[in-house]
Each structure stands twice: as C-alpha cells, then as structure tokens.
C-alpha cells in the first residue's frame, strides 16, 4: 500500500501556518499542495509535527518519536514487534498506543483468578502509560490515572496458556479488545504486551477494574440475543422516523414539477411510507384481481390531469 507523505518543499511552504486559523489564501494553498485527503484532514485537525515534517495523527502525539524508539526495544518475537509498531503508527490518541513493556517494570505481582484460556494477575506498573510528548524535556509524559489518580498504578496481567509461540488468535484478541475500548468506555484499556521470563508466556497488560465481577458480567451479556434485538429495534425506529418525515412532506404540500402538470397526492394518515424499495413478490395474491408480472410501471408525470 502506497504511503503518502509531505515533501520537504511543501513543509517549508506551510510550516508557519496556524492550522486552526487559516486565511482564505492559505486554505487555497493547502488544497493545492496537499492532495491526499487523509493527510489534509490530519493537518487541518492536528497541525504539523516539526520533528518529522508530517501532519500529526494526534495533537500531542508524535508518531515519529515512537518510530525512533523502535530500535530500543524488542519482544523476541517478530510478529509481536510488527504488531506493536503498526499499532503505534496508526494511533490517533494516547488510548490507542500499545507498548512493549519489560516484565521488570512490574512489581507486587499477585494471582487473581484462573480461567479456561489463561491466568489473571494484578500488578503495579512503575511507569504508567504514555500520555503525550514533552518537547521541552525531550521525553514522553506518562500518566497513572485510570478512573482516578494513583501513586502506584495497578494493572491486570492476562497470561494466555501456551502463548510462548505467539499465535494469530493472541494478537487478534488484543486487536479486538482495543477496537472495543476505542468506542466503549466500559472496556478496560489495553496498555501493552509483556512476557513472563519464567514461563515464557506472553501477557496482555490492561487497566485494572476494581469491580471486576460486575464488569465481567456486563461484557458476557454484551453480545447476547437481547443486544441484537435492541439493535434491530433501533433500526426499525429509525426507519419509522424517516417514514414519518416523508409522510409530513407528502401531506403538507403537493409535488411540483417545472415541466408537466401539477399533481396532488392524498395520503392515508394510518399508512407508513418508506423511502426503501419493497419486494412485492412476497405479498399474497389479491382477492379481487389477477396479478401479473408483465404489468408495466406507470410514469405519473406523463399523465394528463384533465383526462378522466
């Protein structure tokens, strides 16, 4: 897949612009110089990174700094390294940053529970997660806040059985978890991946939920039949609302055409009108007439309203 980037020449022309307060002339120049739509959106939203000379994914997040740090860590597994690097470069905010965390950065590790697929531990993460880049001090700002501020930041270590040899299922679970946490605040954040040096198993590092049992029950019921019923009900309500709007337009005024006759439509207040196409083939046969698929559609705009 081709990667679009700003050239040094484009950067020099726009580096002094205020992306939040562009003049009309500057806006026209941006449209002319930045042809890739994704780059343009990132620039208009977050401005330029003066380090890598590219539009930032996030206002206070410097992907170039994450990329420069790739050489300073390694998980020992190529798939894991590539997965973390890809996730970091695509991150749009600090909640989407996945880190490789050395196991010695955790302390007070204690067993919590065991399930069919792995073991859960609680631990204290000495550093906390990445929040933003501190340009003045040339380092990452880290936070120890999860629902509230912590002096000793608690996390959950989820160890999957037989994860010494990393599998696509392990990485898929992390990716799915991060997607859900992006749109649902009730899902614990995934901060990174670590490895137990004794067992050799990889572990997922997640936010610690104090009411873990309540959260587990909520998540276990999230994708049940009732959830899908709610989604279907929501779609039906949206269609009814759309039909109501169409009904009001039809009953409040006639449909006028620039050419041809003026037609007036009478609607039944108890009927539901929809803009979606209906499949009439599944309807029962009419009792007072014969149905024929050979009937041609009628163009009402060509009718002579004077004829009876």
N, C-alpha and C positions, 0 to 999 in steps of 0.2 A: 504494500500500500504506500503510495507516494506521500511523503511528509512535506507539508507546505511551511515555509519559513520566510521571514522578512530578510531582505538583503541588507547589507551594511549601508548601502546608498539610501534605501527607504528609511532606515532607522535614523540616519543623520537628518533627514528632512522633517521628521515628525517628533524627534526626541524631546523637544522643548514645548510641545503642545500639552495643554491641560485636557485630558480625555473626557473630563466631566463638564467642561465648559468650552467646547469648540466653537470657533466663529464659523460663519457660513462658508467662508473661503477655505478654512481648514477642513471642514466636513467634506467639501467637494474634493479636496486633495486626498483625503483619506479614502474616499470612494474610488478615486483614480489609481492610487498606489496599492491599496490592499484589496486584491481581487478575490482572495479566498474568504468565503463568508464566515467560516468558523474563526479565522484569525481576526477578522474585523469585529465580530461580536466580542471576542475576548479583549481586544484593545479598548473598545468603547466602554466595556464594563469594568475592566481592571487596570488598564493602562499598560505601560511598557516596563519590562524588567531591565534595568540599566546594566545588569550583570551579563545576561545572555543576549540582550538586544531583541527580545521576542515579547509578544503580548503575554501577560501573565494569566494563568488559569484561575488564580485567586488573588485578591487584592494584597494579602500579606503572605502569600505563599510563593516561594521561589523554587520552581522545579529544577532550575539549573544547579542550585545548591544540593538538592537531593541527588541529582545525577553525578555531581562532582564527588559525592561521598560513596558512590558505588564501590570504588576501589578499596574502601576502608572496612568493609565487612563482607562476610561470606558465610553461608549456612552449611556449606559442604555438599550441597545438592544443587545441581544446575537448574532443575525445574523450579525449585523454590526461589532461587535467586532471580530468575527471569520473571517469575510471577510477582514478586515483591517490587522489582524495578518497574515493571509495566504498570502496576497499580499506583506507584508513586508518581509516575509521569502523567497519569490520567487524572490524578486527584484534583478536585475543584475546591476543596476546603480541607481544613485540618482533620475533620471527621473521617475523611476518606484516605488518610495516609496510613499505610501498612508498613511496619518496621521489622527488620530482623533484630531481635533483642537477645543479647548474650544471656545465658542462664544465670551467670553470676551477678546479674543486675537485679535478681530477686532475692528476697530474704524472708525469714519466718514462713516458710512453705509448710502448709498443713493440709492433710487429707480432708475432703469434704464428703464425697459420695462416689459410688461406682455404678455404672450403667451397662447396658448391653454392648456398647461400642467403645467405651473408654472410661477413664477415671478423671474426676474433677478435684482440683486442688485450689486452695486460696493462698495468695502470697502478697507480699509488699513489693511494689516496683519502686526502686530507689529513685528513678529519674522522672517518671511521669511522661505523658505523651507530648509530641511536637504540636505547638500552637501556631507559631509564626517565626519569621526570620528577623533577627535583630541586626540590621545593617551597621549600626554604630559599633557594636561589640563583635561583629562578625561571627555570630553563633545563633543556634536555634533557641527560641524561647519555649520553655516547657511548662506544662500545667499539671497540677494534681487535683483537678476538680472533676468530680463525677456526681452530679446531683447536689453535691456540696463540696467545700474545700477540705482537703486532707493534708495533714502534715506527713503522714505515712500512707501512701497511695495504695489501696487494696485492689487487686485484680484476681481474675479467675484464670487458672491454667487448665485447659481441657486437653488431656492426653488421649489420643486415639490409639487403640490397640494395633499392634503390627504396623506402625507408621514409620518404621526405620527406613523402609524402602517407600518413598513418597508415592502416592497414587493420585490419579486424577480426581478420585472421589474426595480425597482430603482437601485438595485445592478448590474443588467445586463447592464444598461445604463453606469454606471461607468466603468465596466469591458471593455465594447466595446470601450468607449472613450479612455481608457488607452492603449488598443491594437492599435488603430488607431494612437495615438500620438507617439507610440513607433516607427512606421515606416514612419510617415508623419510629418515633421516639421511644417507644416502649421496648425496642430491641436493644440489647446491650451492645455497645460499640466493640469492634474488633480492632485492637491496637497493633497486633503483630504476631509473629511466629517465633518460637524458641525451640530448644532441643534439650531434653534431659540427657546429660552426659553419661549417666549410669545405665539407663535402659536403651538409649539411642533413639527413643521415640520422639517425634515432633509434637509440639504442643501449641494450641491456639491461645493467645493472650486476649482476654476480653474484660470488659468492665464488670465490676462486682456488684450484683444486685442484692441488696440486703434482704428483701422479701423474695428470695429465690423461688420458694414453693409457689407463691402466688403468680409470679411471672411464668413459671413453667406450666401451670395450669392454663393460663391465658394463651400461651403460644400453642399448646397441644390442641386447643379448640379453635385455633385461628382459621384453619383450612377445612373445617367440618362442613357438613351439608347445610347447616344453618347459615354459615358465612356465604355460601354460594346463593342460597335463597335470598339473602339480603341484597346481594349484588344484582340478581335478576329483578327483584322488586324495584330496586333503584333505577334500572334501565327502563322498566315499564313506566314508572312515574315520570321519567324524563321524556318518554315518547308521548305520554298523555299531555304533559305540559306543552310540548311542541305542537300537538294537535289542537289544543285549546287556543293557542296563539293564531293558528291558521283559521280556526273557526271564527274568531273575532274579526279577522280581516275580511273574511268572506261575507259575514253577516252585516258588517258595518258599512260596506261600500260595494259598488259594482266594479267589475273588472273592465277597464277602459283600454282600448287599442287605438293607436294613432291612425291605423287604416282599418277599414271594415266597420261593421255595425257595433253598437254598444250593447253588451249583453248583461243581464242581471240574473244572479243566481239566488235561489231560495234554499236555505239550509234548514235541516231539522235540528232543533236545539238538543235533542237527545242523542244525536249521532256523534260518533268520534271520527274526526278526519285526520288523516296522517299523510305526511309527505313521502312515506316509503311505499315502494311498489308492493302490491298484494298479489298472491298467487291464487287466481280464481279457479284453477283446475281442480283444487281440492274441495270446492264448495259442492253441496248436494245439488242434484238436478232440480230445476224449478218445477213446481207442481202444475203451473198453468201455461207452460210453453216448452218448446223443444230447444235444447242447447246445441249450438253448432260452433265448432272452432273456425269455421270458414267466414264468420261474420267479420267484416272489416271495421277498423276503428273509425269513429266519426270525428271529423275536424269541425268543431263547433264555431270556429272563427269564420268559416265559409258559408254558414247558414244565412239565409235571407230572413231577417226577423220580421219582415212584412208578410211572409208567406205563412199559411196556417197548415 
